[in-house]
C-alpha cells in the first residue's frame, strides 16, 4: 500500500465519522433531537480539519496611544482600518 493510498483511507475513515453523525442528525425526528448531533458533527469536522497558515507572523505593526480598537487582519497583514478610531487626547 502506497502512502497516498493509506492517507486516502485514513481521510475516508475520518470523513466517515462526521458523515455518520450528519446522517443521524438528518434522520432525527425533531430539531431538538437533531441539535446535539449537529453540534457533535461540527466538533468532529473542526477537530479533523487541516489548518494551513496563509500568512506569516513576522509582521511588525506600530500604532500610537491615541489609536483604539485595533483589529489585526491576518490576510491583509495589517489593521482593519474600518474598525479603528482615534482619540483627541
C-alpha positions in Angstrom: 0.0 0.0 0.0 1.4 3.4 -1.0 1.5 6.4 1.3 -1.2 8.1 -0.7 -3.5 5.1 -0.5 -3.0 4.9 3.2 -3.7 8.7 3.6 -6.8 8.3 1.5 -8.1 5.5 3.6 -7.5 7.5 6.8 -9.2 10.5 5.3 -12.2 8.4 4.3 -12.4 7.0 7.8 -12.3 10.4 9.4 -14.9 11.9 7.0 -17.0 8.8 7.6 -17.3 9.6 11.3 -18.7 13.0 10.6 -20.9 11.7 7.8 -22.5 9.1 10.0 -23.3 11.7 12.6 -24.7 14.0 10.0 -27.0 11.3 8.6 -28.3 10.6 12.1 -29.0 14.3 12.5 -30.8 14.5 9.3 -32.9 11.4 10.3 -33.7 12.8 13.7 -37.4 13.1 14.5 -37.2 16.7 15.6 -34.9 19.7 15.6 -34.4 19.3 19.4 -33.3 15.7 18.9 -31.0 16.7 16.0 -29.3 19.7 17.8 -26.8 17.7 19.8 -26.0 15.6 16.7 -25.3 18.8 14.6 -23.1 20.0 17.4 -21.2 16.7 17.6 -20.8 16.7 13.8 -19.5 20.3 13.9 -17.0 19.5 16.6 -15.8 16.4 14.7 -15.3 18.4 11.5 -13.3 21.1 13.3 -11.3 18.5 15.1 -10.3 16.8 11.8 -9.8 20.0 9.8 -6.4 20.6 8.4 -5.3 24.2 9.0 -2.8 25.7 6.6 -1.3 29.0 7.6 -1.7 31.6 4.8 0.2 34.4 6.4 3.4 35.0 8.3 3.6 36.1 11.9 6.7 38.2 11.2 4.8 41.4 10.6 5.6 44.4 12.8 2.8 47.0 13.1 3.0 50.2 15.1 0.2 52.3 16.5 0.1 55.4 18.6 -1.6 55.6 22.0 -4.5 57.6 20.6 -5.5 54.8 18.2 -8.1 52.4 19.6 -9.9 49.2 18.6 -7.1 47.9 16.5 -8.2 44.6 15.0 -5.5 42.7 13.1 -6.4 41.3 9.7 -4.1 38.3 9.0 -5.0 38.2 5.3 -4.0 41.8 4.8 -1.2 41.6 7.4 -2.4 44.9 8.7 -5.0 46.5 10.9 -8.6 46.6 9.8 -8.9 50.4 9.3 -12.6 50.3 9.1 -12.8 49.4 12.8 -10.3 51.7 14.4 -10.8 55.1 15.9 -8.6 57.9 17.1 -9.0 59.8 20.4 -8.2 63.5 20.7 -6.3 63.3 24.0 
